[in-house]
Amino acid sequence: MSIFEQRQDEWLQLNISNEENHRRREIHEKGLGHGTIEFLRNIWFPVVGNFDDLYPEWEVQDLT
């Protein structure tokens, strides 16, 4: 498991455990979409270096 995958998993699990809205928690438990993960892997994480102050909020459909 890469450092990105480890940190991304920790971040998502933290958000799931802290989510009070049942619908959003259910969406997060299903996992992030391909486009979101690629954005985090190729843009967000290399530039910012962490997931602090980033919150998965909006349900956006991608093509995968």
Residue pairs with C-beta under 8 A, 6 or more apart in sequence:
1 9
4 40
4 41
4 45
7 45
7 50
7 51
8 37
8 40
8 41
8 45
8 51
11 51
11 54
12 28
12 31
12 32
12 56
15 28
15 55
15 56
16 25
16 28
16 29
19 25
19 28
24 56
24 57
24 59
27 59
28 56
32 40
32 56
33 60
33 61
33 62
33 64
34 62
34 64
35 60
35 62
35 63
35 64
36 56
36 60
36 62
40 51
44 51
44 54
45 51
48 54
